Amino acid sequence: MSETALPIMPSWDEDLELILAAAVAAGDTALGYFRRAVGVRWKNEGRSPVSEADLAANDVLKARLLAARPGYGWLSEETDDDETRLSRDTVFVVDPIDGTRAFIAGKEQWCVSVAVVQHGRPVAGVLFAPALGEVFQATCDSEARKNGAAIAVRDPEPGETLKIAMAGDLVDKLTFPYRESIARVSHVPSLAYRLAMIADGRIDGTIVKRNSHDWDLAAGDLILARAGGALRSLDGLPLSYNRPIVTHGILGAASGSALSALLAASRPLEGH
């Protein structure tokens, strides 16, 4: 009696190759709109802009990725949520342009964020910042790379002032003396790119306000982890993705003792 052969699942490296090509294609599409007059509408009661470029890049990603992996689920900032994703073991988690406000303003710190999430955790991730010519990538069993070269978080000396990216209105709410021991990094408009900046050692950490989304975080979370850092909730737990609710509470990202100190100092923020 013959047995039906089980389908061969793609490897994480194959998924990385797929999402990298798709992210570059989407980023090149978005770049064609950059610093030009683009149509913009507002969603979430006028709090979040979405441009023609966001939608065009989303179309590129969705067409390429789901054609190649029709069995994967789909979660994107610019696609109406389809809860069938919850029944899929593996899901694409996508932000066609993370940092839309920066994009509209003609600033360069925006990126295409694409992750493959399996059983709630990212297994392949790409961030492509076309205006900066930067590509970050990783799988869950590879090193993190920027433009092909391995990257790692910074290893600060004991007592050294740490560069922490965070909203200005949160600084005074951090515990003392921690808030006196850090230097606040000026606003980085893309949350995904902020995580990449920790991964390649330009900054030491970040505090993320509540209500960030899976698509802001998943790819950057993996890249940061493979560079030696971590993104955590205030109670120190890793994030779980592709849940019914795709928003998160206040988060901290850094590495080693810098992460534990950041999370401890951020406890007063829990109610904010």
C-alpha positions as CSV (number, residue, x, y, z in Angstrom):
1,M,0.0,0.0,0.0
2,S,1.5,3.4,-1.0
3,E,1.5,6.2,1.5
4,T,0.8,9.8,0.6
5,A,4.0,11.8,0.8
6,L,4.0,14.7,3.2
7,P,4.8,18.1,1.6
8,I,8.4,19.2,2.1
9,M,8.4,22.4,4.1
10,P,10.8,25.1,3.0
11,S,13.8,25.8,5.2
12,W,14.3,29.0,7.1
13,D,17.1,29.9,4.7
14,E,14.7,29.5,1.8
15,D,12.1,31.6,3.5
16,L,14.8,34.2,4.2
17,E,15.8,34.3,0.5
18,L,12.1,34.7,-0.4
19,I,11.3,37.5,2.0
20,L,14.6,39.3,1.2
21,A,13.8,39.4,-2.5
22,A,10.2,40.5,-1.8
23,A,11.3,43.2,0.7
24,V,13.7,44.6,-1.9
25,A,11.1,44.7,-4.6
26,A,8.6,46.4,-2.2
27,G,11.2,48.9,-1.0
28,D,12.2,49.8,-4.6
29,T,8.5,50.3,-5.3
30,A,8.1,52.6,-2.3
31,L,11.3,54.4,-3.2
32,G,9.6,55.4,-6.5
33,Y,7.1,57.5,-4.5
34,F,9.7,58.9,-2.0
35,R,10.0,62.7,-1.9
36,R,7.2,63.1,-4.4
37,A,3.6,64.2,-3.9
38,V,1.7,61.2,-2.8
39,G,-1.9,60.6,-1.7
40,V,-2.3,60.2,2.0
41,R,-5.3,59.1,4.1
42,W,-5.7,58.7,7.8
43,K,-6.8,55.7,9.7
44,N,-7.3,54.8,13.4
45,E,-9.4,57.9,14.1
46,G,-6.9,60.1,12.4
47,R,-3.8,58.9,14.3
48,S,-2.0,56.9,11.6
49,P,-1.3,58.0,8.0
50,V,-1.2,55.6,5.1
51,S,0.2,56.7,1.7
52,E,-0.1,55.4,-1.8
53,A,3.4,54.0,-1.3
54,D,2.4,51.9,1.7
55,L,-0.4,50.3,-0.4
56,A,1.7,49.8,-3.4
57,A,4.5,48.1,-1.4
58,N,1.9,46.0,0.4
59,D,0.6,44.8,-3.0
60,V,4.1,43.7,-4.1
61,L,4.7,41.8,-0.8
62,K,1.4,40.1,-0.7
63,A,1.5,39.0,-4.4
64,R,5.0,37.7,-4.2
65,L,4.9,36.0,-0.8
66,L,1.5,34.3,-0.9
67,A,2.1,33.1,-4.5
68,A,5.3,31.4,-3.2
69,R,3.8,30.1,0.1
70,P,0.0,29.7,-0.3
71,G,-0.2,27.7,2.9
72,Y,1.2,30.5,5.1
73,G,-1.0,33.0,6.9
74,W,-0.9,36.8,6.4
75,L,-0.7,39.7,8.8
76,S,0.0,43.2,7.5
77,E,-0.6,46.7,8.7
78,E,-2.1,47.6,5.3
79,T,-4.4,44.5,4.9
80,D,-7.7,44.0,6.7
81,D,-7.1,41.3,9.3
82,D,-8.2,37.8,8.3
83,E,-8.5,35.6,11.4
84,T,-7.7,32.5,9.3
85,R,-4.1,33.4,10.1
86,L,-4.7,32.0,13.6
87,S,-5.2,28.5,12.2
88,R,-1.8,28.6,10.4
89,D,1.4,27.4,12.0
90,T,3.4,29.8,9.8
91,V,2.6,33.4,9.0
92,F,4.0,36.3,7.1
93,V,4.1,39.4,9.4
94,V,4.6,42.5,7.3
95,D,4.8,46.3,7.5
96,P,5.2,47.7,4.0
97,I,6.6,51.0,5.3
98,D,7.5,51.2,8.9
99,G,7.9,54.9,9.6
100,T,5.2,56.3,7.2
101,R,5.3,59.7,8.8
102,A,9.1,59.9,8.1
103,F,8.5,58.7,4.6
104,I,5.8,61.4,3.9
105,A,8.1,64.0,5.4
106,G,11.0,63.0,3.1
107,K,13.2,61.6,5.9
108,E,15.3,58.5,5.3
109,Q,14.6,56.5,8.4
110,W,11.9,54.2,7.1
111,C,12.0,50.5,6.2
112,V,10.2,47.5,4.8
113,S,9.7,45.0,7.6
114,V,9.0,41.3,6.7
115,A,9.1,38.3,9.1
116,V,8.2,34.7,8.9
117,V,6.6,33.7,12.2
118,Q,6.2,30.1,13.2
119,H,4.3,29.0,16.3
120,G,4.3,32.5,17.6
121,R,8.0,33.4,17.2
122,P,9.9,34.8,14.2
123,V,12.1,32.4,12.3
124,A,13.3,34.6,9.5
125,G,13.3,38.4,9.2
126,V,14.3,41.2,6.9
127,L,14.4,45.0,7.3
128,F,15.2,46.9,4.1
129,A,15.8,50.7,4.4
130,P,15.9,51.7,0.7
131,A,16.7,55.4,1.2
132,L,19.7,54.4,3.4
133,G,20.8,51.5,1.3
134,E,20.7,49.1,4.3
135,V,19.5,45.5,4.5
136,F,19.3,43.7,7.8
137,Q,18.5,40.0,7.9
138,A,18.6,36.9,10.1
139,T,17.1,33.5,10.6
140,C,16.6,31.9,14.1
141,D,19.7,29.8,13.6
142,S,22.0,32.3,11.8
143,E,23.9,35.4,12.7
144,A,22.4,38.8,12.1
145,R,23.8,40.6,9.1
146,K,23.7,44.1,7.7
147,N,24.5,44.5,4.0
148,G,26.1,41.0,4.2
149,A,28.4,41.6,7.2
150,A,27.8,40.1,10.6
151,I,26.6,42.6,13.3
152,A,26.4,42.5,17.1
153,V,25.1,44.7,19.9
154,R,27.6,47.0,21.6
155,D,29.3,45.8,24.8
156,P,29.5,49.0,27.0
157,E,32.0,49.4,29.8
158,P,30.7,49.3,33.4
159,G,29.4,52.7,34.4
160,E,29.4,54.0,30.8
161,T,26.5,56.3,29.7
162,L,24.1,54.3,27.6
163,K,22.3,55.7,24.6
164,I,18.6,54.9,24.9
165,A,16.0,55.7,22.4
166,M,12.7,56.7,24.0
167,A,9.9,59.3,24.1
168,G,10.9,62.5,25.9
169,D,7.8,62.3,28.1
170,L,8.9,59.0,29.7
171,V,12.4,60.0,30.9
172,D,11.3,61.6,34.1
173,K,9.1,58.6,34.9
174,L,12.1,56.2,35.0
175,T,13.5,55.3,38.4
176,F,16.3,57.3,39.9
177,P,19.3,57.1,39.5
178,Y,18.9,55.1,36.3
179,R,17.4,58.1,34.4
180,E,20.6,60.1,35.3
181,S,22.9,57.4,33.8
182,I,21.5,57.4,30.3
183,A,21.6,59.7,27.3
184,R,18.3,60.0,25.4
185,V,18.6,59.4,21.7
186,S,16.6,61.8,19.6
187,H,13.4,60.5,17.9
188,V,13.8,57.5,15.5
189,P,10.6,57.5,13.5
190,S,10.7,53.8,12.6
191,L,10.4,51.3,15.5
192,A,11.7,48.5,13.4
193,Y,14.8,50.5,12.4
194,R,15.3,51.5,16.0
195,L,15.7,47.8,16.9
196,A,18.2,47.4,14.0
197,M,20.2,50.3,15.4
198,I,20.6,48.4,18.7
199,A,21.5,45.2,16.7
200,D,24.4,47.0,14.9
201,G,25.6,48.8,18.0
202,R,24.7,52.4,17.2
203,I,22.5,52.7,20.2
204,D,22.3,50.6,23.4
205,G,18.5,50.2,24.0
206,T,15.0,51.5,23.6
207,I,11.8,51.7,25.5
208,V,8.7,51.1,23.4
209,K,5.4,52.7,24.3
210,R,2.4,50.5,24.6
211,N,0.3,49.6,21.5
212,S,3.1,48.7,19.2
213,H,2.0,46.0,16.7
214,D,3.3,42.6,15.6
215,W,4.3,44.1,12.2
216,D,6.4,46.8,13.9
217,L,8.4,44.3,15.9
218,A,8.6,40.7,14.5
219,A,11.5,41.1,12.0
220,G,13.5,43.5,14.3
221,D,13.0,41.2,17.3
222,L,14.7,38.3,15.5
223,I,17.5,40.4,14.0
224,L,18.2,41.9,17.4
225,A,18.2,38.5,19.1
226,R,20.6,37.1,16.6
227,A,22.9,40.1,17.2
228,G,23.1,39.4,20.9
229,G,20.2,41.5,22.3
230,A,16.6,41.0,23.2
231,L,13.2,42.6,23.1
232,R,11.1,41.9,26.2
233,S,8.0,42.9,28.0
234,L,8.5,44.7,31.3
235,D,8.3,41.4,33.2
236,G,11.1,40.0,31.1
237,L,9.2,37.7,28.8
238,P,9.7,37.3,25.1
239,L,6.9,38.4,22.8
240,S,4.4,36.0,21.2
241,Y,3.2,36.9,17.7
242,N,0.1,36.0,15.6
243,R,-2.3,36.1,18.5
244,P,-5.9,37.4,18.2
245,I,-4.7,40.7,19.7
246,V,-1.6,42.0,17.8
247,T,-0.8,44.9,20.1
248,H,1.7,44.9,23.0
249,G,2.3,46.6,26.3
250,I,5.4,48.7,27.2
251,L,8.5,46.9,26.0
252,G,12.3,47.2,26.5
253,A,15.1,46.2,24.2
254,A,18.8,46.1,24.9
255,S,21.4,43.4,25.7
256,G,22.7,41.7,28.9
257,S,22.8,43.7,32.1
258,A,21.7,46.8,30.1
259,L,18.4,45.1,29.4
260,S,17.7,44.0,33.0
261,A,18.5,47.5,34.3
262,L,16.3,49.1,31.6
263,L,13.4,46.8,32.4
264,A,13.7,47.4,36.2
265,A,13.9,51.2,35.7
266,S,10.8,51.1,33.5
267,R,8.5,49.6,36.0
268,P,6.9,52.9,36.8
269,L,5.7,53.2,33.2
270,E,3.3,50.2,33.5
271,G,0.3,52.5,34.0
272,H,1.2,54.7,31.0
